[in-house]
Amino acid sequence: MVKPKMSKTPPLLAHAILEASAIEALNNRCFCISLSEQALRSALESEIGQPGLLELIRQRCPYLFAALPVFVSGDHLSRMGNLIRAIESVIALPVYREQALASAPAIARHDPGGARSVFFGYDFHVAEDSFGLIEINTNAGGAMLNAVLARAQRACCAALEGLVPSPTLASTLEANIVAMFRREWSLSGQQQALRTIAIVDEAPAQQYLYPEFLLFQQLFERHGLQAVIADPTELRLRDNRLWHGDLAIDLVYNRLTDFYLTSSSCDTLREAYLTNATVITPHPQAHALYADKRNLALLSDADSLQQLGVSQSTQAILLAGIPRTEVVTADSAERLWSERRTRFFKPFAGFGSRAAYRGDKLTKRVWQDTLAGGYVAQALVLPGERVISADAPAQALKFDLRDYVYDGDVQWVAARLYQGQTTNFRTPGGGFAPVYKWPMAL
C-alpha cells in the first residue's frame, strides 16, 4: 500500500492510447492512483470485513495492495481464456487423467465424490512481445483480497473513469464465491443445505494471508454459513463426521500446502477425506491433475498431445501458450545446463515459488540439488513491467497475471506486482493490482 510519487505531467492523452504500443505506454506513463485509502478502510472494516482488519494488514503484510493498476489488452485476456479452456478439455480426457494420476500418491486416486475444487489459479506472464502460462495452482489465494481491492478503486482522472470496476462487480464476485462452495457441496451428492465450513491451514493465525481467512469467514457468515478458521490438528473424526469442537463440519476450505495430506498433523483430515466424512476443496486429486509441474511437460509437447488424441486446433492453442517444459533428467543435464539462461527451474510439487530458480541465477551447487530429482525446466518467458514512479530514474516492477478459475470459467483476473525472481508481496509499491482492460470496447 505504498503510494507512488505523483507525476507533475498531465494524464496520458487519448490520442497516445491509440498508438500500437498503447498498453506499454499506459503501463510506463500512467501514474493515476486508483486505490482509495478511505474506500479500502471502509471495505475492510465495515462493508465486508471487521474493525481492526486494515491495521492487521499493515502490520502483517503492508505490501499487499498496489496503488497503481496494470493495463492489459482485451486480446491477451481472450487468449488467456482460450488457453484455459483448451487445458481443461485435455484434463477431462480419461487417458490424460490415467497418465497424470499414475505417478501421483495413492490419495490422489481417491474419488473426491464430484467436487471440482475451488480457486484454481492460472498464472501468466504477458507483455507486448511475450505470452505464456507459467503454472497452475490449486489453492490460489487472494480472491477475497481482490474483491476488497475492487471495492476500493476510484478514478482520479477522466481517462480511467470507464475502466474502474463498479461496486456491483465486487458484490457479484463475492456472490459467485459463495455459490461455488455451495456447488461443491451439491456436486458431492449432498441433499441437505450446506451449513458449516472450516477454513483450514497450519497455524492459520500465523499465516501471511491470515487477513484473507478473516474475510472469507465474514463472507460465509453474511450468507448464513457458520465458519471457523482452524489448524488441522483441531479437527476430530467421530460418528463418520468431522468436528471442530462441538461443531460438525460439512465442508473444508483447504488452504494447506501439504497437498496430499501427508504430515501427521493432517491425519484426521486425511481419514475424513478417504472415508468421505466431509467434503474437502481443493482436494488432492485436483493437485495431481493440474498443479504437478510435470503436467506442463505433457501439455507443451506435441508428440504427447498427439498420443492423447488432442485435436490439432487445441494443440495449436496449447503449444503457442505454454512455454516448452521438460522434466530434468541425467540424460538432459548437460544440455539444460548449457541452455540454463533460457530456462526457469521448478520443483514438481512446489508452491509459492519456493526452491524455484531462474537459470541465469543458478549456481553449480544448486544445479546439483536440481539434478537430484523432482524438477522441470521451463522455457523462460519474461514478465510484463509496470513503472510506478515518474521521477528519474524510473522505477519499474514486474507483474504476472492470475486468472481465478472454477470448473473452467474465469471468475476474476488480477495482477501481482513484485521485484526479484518471483512474486513475494514484500516489495514496496507492489502487491495485488487491479487489471484494467484496454480498449474498453473489446
Summary of the structure (lengths in Angstrom):
residues: 442
radius of gyration: 22.0
end to end distance: 30.0
largest distance: 68.4
contacts: 1442
relative contact order: 0.18
helix: 40%
strand: 22%
